Amino acid sequence: HGKVLVEKIKETLDAKGIKSTAILEKGHVGPTILSKSEKENCDVIIMGSRGLGNITSLLISSASNYVVHHAKCPVLLIH
């Protein structure tokens, strides 16, 4: 199911002239995203955020929070 979803998103971006790469990996989310983005020399990481708020995000470690604080390239969060 994940592969189909990722490919649909890539097709949508391609149709709009936005260069993208569809990647589906297994592993711990934050470190896996960072590792892959560094290996692929990504210009930007685009990912969703659940928008739990400042207090909740302090108590619950999220993938988007991890990536934002550890990425070597810009990160765009979609809320």
HELIX and SHEET records of a PDB file:
HELIX    1   1 GLY A    2  ALA A   15  1                                  14    
HELIX    2   2 VAL A   29  LYS A   39  1                                  11    
HELIX    3   3 ASN A   54  LEU A   59  1                                   6    
HELIX    4   4 ALA A   63  HIS A   70  1                                   8    
SHEET    1   A 2 ILE A  45  GLY A  48  0                                        
SHEET    2   A 2 VAL A  75  ILE A  78  1                                        
END                                                                             
